[in-house]
Amino acid sequence: MSFEKNLREEFVRLLGKDWVKDDPVTLYTYRCDGLTLYTAPPMGVLFPGTVQELVSVVKLLHQHKISFIARGAGTGLSGGAIPQEGSVIIEMARFKTVHEIDWVNRSITVGPGVINLHITEHVHSHGYHYAPDPSSQKACTIGGNVAENSGGPHTLKYGVTVNHVLGVEIVLPDGELVTLGGKHLGMPGPDFLGLVTGSEGTFGIITKIICRLTPNPEKAVTLLGIYKSVHDACESVSSIIRHGIIPAAMEMLDKITISAVEKALKPGFPLDAEAVLIVELDGLADGLEAEAEIVEKILLETGATKVNRAKDETERAIIWRARKEAFGAIGQISPSYYVQDGVIPRSKLPQVLDEISAIGKKHGLTVANVFHAGDGNLHPLILYDYENPEEVEKSHKIGEEILSACIRHGGTLSGEHGIGIEKAEWMSALYSQHSLDNMQNVRAFFNPENLLNPGKLFPQPGRCAESKAGTPPANAATIDNSKIVAAKSGIAV
Ligand SMILES: Cc1cc2nc3c(=O)[nH]c(=O)nc-3n(C[C@H](O)[C@H](O)[C@H](O)COP(=O)(O)OP(=O)(O)OC[C@H]3O[C@@H](n4cnc5c(N)ncnc54)[C@H](O)[C@@H]3O)c2cc1C
């Protein structure tokens, strides 16, 4: 697959030849994102460098009725940036400008290609940071974060992306440029900004983001509880919350993950522990010590055999590096992994973790766990060999059974990685057809011809679970948009 000759010439005229790519290496590179279980090559990849260039290529694609997808760093784990057959990828990596830092309004305005961690690096010495901190924050873009409404270890206390985005500029699929929100608080009328955040790149292409800046905490205390059983570690999580304490983060790593991070990073976690629980408290220095003592006591009372405390910033950084690079460390013990993102009520953690382990055993594959325990947001990592078709098949099966368990226990499909291609079919397990139609009507308000990122988020008519990628763009004509398209001019431009 590649661009048709005339179309290619048009793109080259608009962007210049270096920014239009459809050679085999590019098509291979962009065939998937962080979810490597599904692949489909794009028609080609475009690299606009300005909003004007982006608008002009979007208008051209719209005119030719060719589907397209925005892509940030490609770290997404639900296949959101995997192109459907024939889709063109629009790579947003060149939108790296920091437009403005506004200390009075505590905001920073950035292009969508800015890396999450770079925002904090820009403002940290002035006493601020950008709070949502996905473990991929060294690589993922803020545009991808807004599209996925990303979370991270510290979202237990600070909230997810939607709580930290004040405004966005987006290009709608017909090329119209729209601004939603701003530095001021709130907007009368429906929360379009909230709708766009987490719409998984199906409503518009984000070209500018106004992010909220959060003051750095005066002090942080990081504790590491060590456990002989995962159940005890779960009990500590429940007990801390029951005591009315909301730590900044509560993250758990099980024995398998501990062995992987010890091989890769050597943070000094005990290899004989069944689980470790990272609990971080932050805030004003006054009172934090007292709170840390209460938490330490709770950890010991609920089964921690030992509680270590980071003595300084270096030790704290070692603990966090081990947590944040845990997925990558799994490469030390398995050729590939498939990570799930189900959410369950915190109280169900022990039960569901037991079930997950039993599901893995039943199918003969190992499942490791490293997750946002405080939020009940599980990340079971199904370890498999991508060169072994039987294991690939089993990993799909295990993933499905885990999702099914999460739903059965009153949970849901995704805490932060999104639905994408991976869980689109599963939306029917959670919502009635009527609800799904209504949600698709909302999408159709922004994206009436379903040209932008088709095949994501919603079940596809006639699609079977085995062919989640590679199906043609969905036909939005099944949805009656007529009533809502008229309201489009209500968006602030
Ligand atoms: C090791 C690892 C750890 C991770 N940890 C976390 C975590 O702790 N928390 C978490 O929430 N996620 C985590 N993720 C998932 C992933 O990093 C996030 O979903 C991230 O927000 C994706 O950003 P990206 O720039 O890579 O986007 P991509 O993968 O390129 O795209 C993701 C989606 O966003 C859309 N998109 C991208 N840019 C734009 C734009 N400018 N306009 C409109 N749509 C756009 C794409 O179309 C796609 O649907 C992790 C991933 C990895 C590999």
The ligand as a Gaussian input file, in Angstrom:
#p B3LYP/6-31G(d) Opt

LIG

0 1
 C        5.612000       1.412000      29.008000
 C        4.286000       2.128000      28.930000
 C        3.723000       2.619000      30.091000
 C        2.494000       3.295000      30.043000
 N        1.972000       3.804000      31.197000
 C        0.816000       4.504000      31.151000
 C        0.269000       5.074000      32.348000
 O        0.831000       4.983000      33.449000
 N       -0.893000       5.749000      32.247000
 C       -1.533000       5.900000      31.042000
 O       -2.595000       6.521000      31.009000
 N       -1.035000       5.361000      29.912000
 C        0.121000       4.684000      29.918000
 N        0.628000       4.140000      28.763000
 C       -0.132000       4.275000      27.501000
 C        0.265000       5.481000      26.603000
 O        1.574000       5.937000      26.894000
 C       -0.745000       6.625000      26.752000
 O       -1.994000       6.202000      26.249000
 C       -0.321000       7.912000      26.014000
 O       -1.229000       8.941000      26.306000
 C       -0.240000       7.770000      24.505000
 O        0.421000       8.915000      23.997000
 P        1.148000       8.866000      22.570000
 O        1.719000      10.195000      22.291000
 O        2.084000       7.735000      22.494000
 O       -0.131000       8.610000      21.636000
 P       -0.315000       7.579000      20.444000
 O       -0.093000       6.197000      20.906000
 O        0.463000       8.030000      19.265000
 O       -1.863000       7.783000      20.159000
 C       -2.823000       7.383000      21.099000
 C       -4.200000       7.872000      20.630000
 O       -4.213000       9.283000      20.677000
 C       -4.561000       9.820000      19.415000
 N       -3.776000      11.040000      19.230000
 C       -2.445000      11.214000      19.357000
 N       -2.119000      12.496000      19.138000
 C       -3.261000      13.149000      18.848000
 C       -3.597000      14.498000      18.516000
 N       -2.667000      15.450000      18.425000
 N       -4.894000      14.796000      18.282000
 C       -5.855000      13.855000      18.372000
 N       -5.606000      12.569000      18.676000
 C       -4.322000      12.222000      18.918000
 C       -4.227000       8.734000      18.411000
 O       -5.034000       8.851000      17.249000
 C       -4.533000       7.485000      19.200000
 O       -5.904000       7.199000      19.119000
 C        1.837000       3.457000      28.783000
 C        2.424000       2.958000      27.624000
 C        3.629000       2.309000      27.685000
 C        4.223000       1.784000      26.400000

